[in-house]
């Protein structure tokens, strides 16, 4: 969250987080850095954007 998501926000990009990597729902609850969208996995992201 503090690297990829924050970096994208710093340059004006929208962000999506997949919960298959390092960040968890618990991390989201305590972080001041928040993605624009959160997906459980890649199929969920693809379904939402298709």
C-alpha positions as CSV (number, residue, x, y, z in Angstrom):
1,X,0.0,0.0,0.0
2,X,2.7,2.5,1.0
3,X,4.7,1.8,-2.2
4,X,2.7,0.9,-5.2
5,X,-0.7,2.5,-4.3
6,X,0.9,5.6,-2.7
7,X,3.2,6.0,-5.7
8,X,0.4,5.8,-8.2
9,X,-1.7,8.3,-6.2
10,X,1.3,10.7,-6.1
11,X,1.3,10.9,-9.9
12,X,-2.5,11.0,-10.3
13,X,-3.2,7.4,-11.3
14,X,-6.2,5.4,-10.1
15,X,-5.4,2.2,-8.3
16,X,-6.7,-1.3,-7.8
17,X,-5.5,-3.7,-5.1
18,X,-5.7,-7.5,-5.4
19,X,-5.8,-9.3,-2.1
20,X,-3.5,-12.1,-3.4
21,X,-0.3,-10.3,-2.6
22,X,1.2,-8.7,0.5
23,X,-1.6,-6.4,1.6
24,X,-4.6,-7.8,3.5
25,X,-8.0,-6.5,4.5
26,X,-6.5,-5.8,8.0
27,X,-3.8,-3.7,6.4
28,X,-6.5,-1.7,4.5
29,X,-8.4,-1.0,7.7
30,X,-5.3,0.6,9.4
31,X,-3.7,2.3,6.4
32,X,-4.1,6.0,5.5
33,X,-3.2,4.9,1.9
34,X,-6.3,3.5,0.2
35,X,-6.7,2.1,-3.3
36,X,-9.6,3.2,-5.5
37,X,-10.8,-0.4,-5.8
38,X,-10.1,-3.7,-4.1
39,X,-10.5,-7.2,-5.7
40,X,-10.1,-10.6,-4.2
41,X,-8.1,-12.0,-7.1
42,X,-7.4,-11.4,-10.8
43,X,-10.6,-13.1,-12.1
44,X,-12.6,-10.7,-9.9
45,X,-10.7,-7.7,-11.3
46,X,-11.2,-8.9,-14.9
47,X,-14.9,-9.6,-14.3
48,X,-15.4,-6.0,-12.9
49,X,-13.5,-4.4,-15.8
50,X,-14.9,-6.6,-18.7
